[in-house]
Amino acid sequence: MVRIARFSYGEAASANFAFGAIDGDQIAVIDGHPFGDVSLTGTRLPLSGVRLLPPILPSKIVAIGKNYADHAREMGGEPPAEPVLFLKPSTSVIGPGGSIVYPSLSQQVDFEGELAVVIGRLCRDVPVDRATDVVLGYTCANDVTARDLQRSDGQWSRAKGFDTFCPLGPWIDTEVDPSDLAITTTVNGETKQDARTSLLLHDVGELIAFASAVMTLLPGDVILTGTPAGVGPVVAGDEVSVTIEGIGTLTNTVASR
């Protein structure tokens, strides 16, 4: 099972919600959730006839700051010796095609394209060499940030915690190797970020080990691995796309409240 999506289908008033395995232009409905032993219901639907939702609804999003050296420097600092952890609330999650809502409290909202890790099993104190054992797969993310509030607050909870500030999608790829993937972010078709995950200061295994030494990770939890250089502002009407090699493209529009 390579790509897992979460989706809705049917009339809006009586829509069904399910996980499914993408197979070409169809999606095979999963019986229940995608964790552990997965079985299919036998129902197959045309991919064009379903609405893709956030591929997972995490209990928490563990995000990593300044995990690319060039981004740390563009923010006015040096790369940290250890991962910098912060949390985004589950209510910040939206899916592909959803709108990033520009909050009235901010005058500068920035995009931050990132590789996201989806945890597949309950875990704590995971050794680096066993980190892949607890991973369900990988998806694209946008760690949207109210940059002016980040500067004024001196910490990141409000700036990164607004509703709609964590787009995820379009699906979870369960087989991609995250060690050296191209990652790009475009705004209205213009490339703003262009890097590779091989430039991460702390790789996926290190991040899982570091985070799980602090807190228990639950199935469906998400780790945002950090953003490369090139972050910048968006305004209402902009279209932001995060593309990661081997996974796909996550596209969202920016809307005024």
N, C-alpha and C positions, 0 to 999 in steps of 0.2 A: 504494500500500500504506500504509494509515493506521495500523493497530495491529498490532504484532508481539508475539506471546507465545512463551514457551518452556514446554513442557508434556510430560507423560508420559501414556501411554494403554496399555491392556491390563492383564493380570493382573500383580500386584506382582512375582512371581517372574521374569516375562519381559517387563517393561514396556519400551516403546519411548519414546525421548526425541527431541523434534524442536522446531524452530521452526515457527511457523505464522502466517498472516495471518488476522486475525479478520474475518469477514464475517457480520454479523447474529448468528444463533444457531449459526453453524458456524465451523470453523477449517480453512483450507486449508493443507495441509502444505507447508513450504518444503523444497526440495532443498538440503540442507546448511545453511549459515549465512545470516544476513540482510545480510551486508556485500558491497558491490560489486554485480554483476549478479545479481539474485535470480530464481530460477525455481521454479515450483511442481511438485510431483510428480503432481498430479491427484487425490490423495486428499483427501477432505473428511470431517471428523468433526463430530459434534454437540458444541458447546462444553460442554454439560452433562455429557458423557461423558469429559472429560479432566481432568487435575489440573494447574492452573497452577503453575509453578515460578518461581523468580527469573527475570525476563525476560532476564537476562544474568549471566554469571559473569566479572566483570572481573579483569584481572591486578592492578589496584589501584583503590582508591577515593580520589580526591583531594577532601578536604572543606574547606570554607571556614567559618571561625569569625567570629562577630560581623559578619554581612553585612546585618543589619537594625539600624537605629539604636536602635529601642526595645528590641531584645533585648540589644544591647551595654550599654545603660544598666541593664536589669534584672539584668545580671550584675555590675554595679558598676563599669563602665568607660565610656569614651567611644568612639564609633565610630572604628575605625582608619583611617588615611589610605590604606593599601594592604590588599589581601586578606590574610587570615591563613590560611596553608595548613597542613593536617595530613593524615596518611594513616590510613586504616582498612584492616585486612587483608582479603583476599578471603574468608577463613574466617569473617568476621562476617556474610556475606550469607545471608539467608533470603528466602523468597518469601511471597506472599499466603497467609494461613491458617497460616503457621508460628508457632511459639511463641518469644517472647522469653524466654530463660531467665535468671532472676534469679540472679546469681552469689553464692556464699557470702561472697565478699570484700567485698561492698558492702552498705551499709545504706540507700542512696538511689539508685534508678535512675530517670532522667528520660526522657521522650519528647521528641523534637524533629522535628516535621514539616517536610519540605523538598522542593523541586523538585530532581530529579536529571537531569543531562545525560548521555546515552550517546554516547560518541565512536564515529564510524563508520569512521574510517580512520587509519592511522599518520600522525602529524603532529608537528612541532616548530617553535617560533617562529612561531606562527600570528598574522597581523595581525588586529586587532579586526574590520576590515571584511570579513574572509574567514572569520570564525569559524564561521558557519553552514554553510560548505562541508564541515566535518569532523564535523558532528553527524548521528548516525543518528536520534535522537529524544529524547523526554523521558518520565520516569516519576516515580512518587511514591516518597519515601524517608522513613525514620525513623532519624535519627542518634542512636540510643539511647546514653545516657551514664550512667556511674556517677559521679554528681555529687560524692559525698564523696571518691572517689579522685582526681577531677580537682583538687579543692581541695588535698588532702594531697600529691599528687605534684608539683604545680607545672608539670606538662605533661600531655599528653592521651592518650598512646599506650595506656596500660593502661585508662584510664577509658572509652575509646571503642572498644577493640579486642577486647572479649570476643566469643566465638562467639555468633551470633544478634543482634548489636548493629547490624546494617545491613539491616533489611527493605527490599526493593525490589519494586515491582510496581504494579498487577497485570499490566501490559504496557507496551510502548514505543509512544508515539504519535509518528509521524514527521512530522506536518503541523501540529501545534499551534504557535501563536506564543507564546513564553514571556514576552513583555514585560509583560503585564498580566493575570495569571491569579489568580483567587481561590484561596487555600490555607487550609484549615481542618484542625484536629486535634481529634478528640473522644476522650474516655475514658468508656467505658460510656454513650455517647450524649450526654454533656455537652460542649459546645463549650469548648475550652481555648485554642486559637489560631485567630485569624481575621484574615487579612491579604491583601495582594496582592503579586505578584512585582514590580510596578512600584515597590515600596518597597525593593527590593534596592539597597544602596549601590553595589555593583559588579555590572553586569548580566552575562548569560551570555557575551556577546562578550568583555568585559573579563576574565572569569575564565578563559576558554579561552586568551586571549593570555597572561595572567599565568602560568598553570600550565605552558603549553607552552614558555615561556621558561626554565623550570627543568628540565623532564623531558620525554622523549618520551612522547606519549600513544598508546596502542595501540587498535585496534578493540575495542570492548567496555568500555574503561575508563569509569569513572563519575566525574562531578564533582558533589558535593553543594553546592548553592548557598548554604546557610545557612538558619537557622531564624528565624522572627519571634518576638516576645514571647509570653509565656504558657506557656513550658515548665514542667513540673512532674513530680512523682513518680508512679510507678505501683507497684502491688503485685500479687502473684500472684493470678490470677483476673480481672484487668482486661482489657478489650478496647479496643485503641487503633486508631483509624482516621484515616488521612491522606487527605484528598480534595483534588484539584487540578482546577479547572475545565478542561474539555476533555480531560482524561486519564482520570480515574476515581478509585476508592477502594482504598486498600491497608489491609487489616484484619489485625491480629495479636493474639493473646492473650499474656498474661504468665503464665509458669509458674515454679514453684520448681524448683530443680535436684533 
